[in-house]
Amino acid sequence: MLEKFFSLGKSKGKPSDDTTGEYRTITEEEYQRYVFEDELFKIIVETEAALHNIEDPIEIAVGVMKAACKFYGADWCGILIADLRSQLWRPEMWYDVETGPMQETLFHEFEMTDEFVAWAEHLVNQKPMIIPDTDAIRDTNPKEYEAYQRLQAKAVIGVPFGQHPLGYMVVRNPIRNISQPEPLQLACFVAMMMVLQKRRLDAERRYISDDIMEDGKLKIRYNILGQHSMDINGRRIREQDLAHPNRRGWVILLYLILHKIPVDQLSMAAELWPDESEKAARTNIRQAIYRLHSDLAVYHDAKVIDVKSRMLELLDDVHIVTDAEEMESLYLKAKSTATSDEKAEALKKAFELYQGRLFKLGELDMGSWLIPYTTHYNQVFIDVTRELLTMLGHSRDYHRVIEYASRALSFEPGIQDAYYWISIAAEATGNSMMKDRYDQMAREELTEEEYQKVQHLLEIRTHTTE
């Protein structure tokens, strides 16, 4: 009916005139554009009506994926998270037309990016990926074609998002609107907003359940590994985000936490700010602590530091824990745990806590007193990494070996065990490019003696397995 309606016209090329009843003839391209926009509008209205009163972010994201499948005539839609450093993908959330949301999927828990080289390139350049017929790449890229066969994908559209997290929203086997990725980009924006909202809600539930103690005291988690921050009642507070950053206050708190005993104001000032006079140091310390308490008062009225005539000490009004202490506690727990599953779980939790060396954005301002603490927690992380990679390597879980080893080396590029295990994992998975890249990195980051030691261990393993 619409086609006949638009093809009528007494005056070709002339705009419609409601008063005279005249119409113009439109081209096939214009007609198809109208049909496309009309269908898109209907899908948007229908989806909004279905999700209007829904509050669960996951249900909303799944509803958007369901709408994407309907619009494109696809049989599957999902979000894939990518880690280009470790060369891995993983499915985060998906909807299958036949089985529903989050049911069994053809994806592995982790996929290797070397099977999808073009996808990685488009992700870096943030360009949509459209493959109308996967048979077209059978000869030019057999490895990728083989992966499509496993995933039962005859056609694919993917739109990228990034940077934190980085990945694609994908529809599988679309049969219409294949050359139009824009609606999928819109769906991706909404779905990723919901994914991020879920992560925030999970964080809030996790922190809120832990932060208010039975005795009514507030629990502050002071994150000192990497870029320092605090978690209070499900909210992360970073010094640099405050209206008036207070580096001195955060450093005083760090100093007291690491020393674990009351400290003399002037002794601390001599280590931290040796160029200040005694009077200036006392004044600046008091002002910094006042500002720290003012910043924390937004979340709780408890005071953290007691300022006496000469001494500073932490008060009992709050429970303060650090990610560094928790990392070490988890490592010690892993060492004393009998079962391998519990040990691996503790090591993974400890590994995740390390985000870089101690007080990464401020350590250069504080002198040599911080070095022993930095060295200590850095060694704890290296020990955690060694233990974890050894367990994963012996169980031949090579995908996770690659994931953890590459992440460890991004923090600490001098870990010999990480180069050893990532070489073995790359060899086992047939990833020669990764093996060569990390071998070159080892040559650059390790001393000649350390590098030769790694090569010697690899040779021994090769001879043993032959």
Steps between C-alpha positions, in 0.01 A plus 500: 500500500776744594690421182195578283430811704850642452517405132192711417567850377358735245799733516833316513755655731255754637448514881168379638223754535234414754259757359515381139554127566817494289787259586851446373656173392783381725795282414538142617788615724276759667226242546740252661628776727144574607431132571825477700425807710139396553605155620768647726254745652251223571767283664616788721144581610419134560820443700455812710142400582610150605784629720343822626436378855796263524772590754732200472791610274560145377136457398519829312824399324349165399187678374716720280685196364168330428391809305830498304439137401150587380612805303781317321325163478795357694503188719748622766616829648767550764770714656859382467767648725851515352844520657741577219802482731435136583341439157180357643125550458223386727120519480359731768126478432287360219154414374414200280171507310443127557631448854467845658750712699824366645440138403768267364706670231728378221768741616785366708545666838796676338560547128838576346523821298741348249195321353336839440782728381272731301270538802794607715604758241149642474479512879818705523365739235146491649339406167195275452567149368255370238532156340192429282622149408769317697554260208669789321803474731535122480819523292642835610473438874441130569569531875229761545266304272551189712403699809183620327412141417532406868285799596241417228539850359408551135493880531610739775471867594708641785521854637790594730499678833787609721725568675408376848381239434591433137302270274218444252125461490428234240200355318535159336335396175316824416277469192395864456637852552848347482663814357354717778708471820368825652199345680731239651726781621198656672411165659862455606502839674189414703612144582846612613347768722307220669807276531695779667205581725487136611870508582450812711203347682700184570782710639263696719339185637841349565636803681186594688465149641857513624554864592255548786625280780287343771637754745381787280851605397576592144737283299725685256689312236813697411625388159873572496611264223524702181299822484383560857131531590252416774184290493235623741143371497524377144653819365856541382662828596816604318714786622530655155120512461445709812423869462813578702750211478677441830816302428651568843196360683501179294874458554470548876231230509722271291796565730299411813345189347832360382683573826213358711605697806460861624760726339662825601383789282842655460672168429247430227535854362881462490458192275225638283555876484859565617510854359218632719555672832362339816223759528398469135502120519271492804258746339494322166451158664204622706341668200545189285339275763211743541440497125521119493237476773283751312522293182407181685218670692293492180475124549528462879560734794772281655848642546799301383816664641553628853716814508665529837763752607787309343364165386269376226311171517205325339176509697271206567199681352554324167639171374759570228622218279728521197500302181872432557436334836214299354719383211764375741236339723355311204846385395574366850160330498581336166831369632327334794201366304496127436260474205617618160166665410498715813865586451443606138199709602697683769789564261266639233339738751845613617613552139196715417580739785835605355457808280857623501775599739422664830340846477582525131408866452681625807800285589753735341395778738561309821865407519672174585280397796244343263753279317498204745119483490492527121762227468316275743159514332656479157667176605170368638341559158787325323464202736124491440558506124756219514276275708193568285675449165660178624160361601335603173796378295509157663126461440554609136253787528694690236241766423506617860878472508509748213245725667674519838857499370438785255324706767778436750761615250303818430552586869843348557687426175787329682322182620701209356235237579243695299720489188563129556132407527372732227753345260374152586134606470557679168677191364221270622227715340692551176532874547844563351446879475440526873801281576729717287363824647555397860839352418603842366356663811699262720821593317431867567381478861715224651872499560702269276540255787124500577410455134739208456359337813149511351626356171683223686183402688304495175758274339488260795120485475516439124745211541290354784177498297657357183 
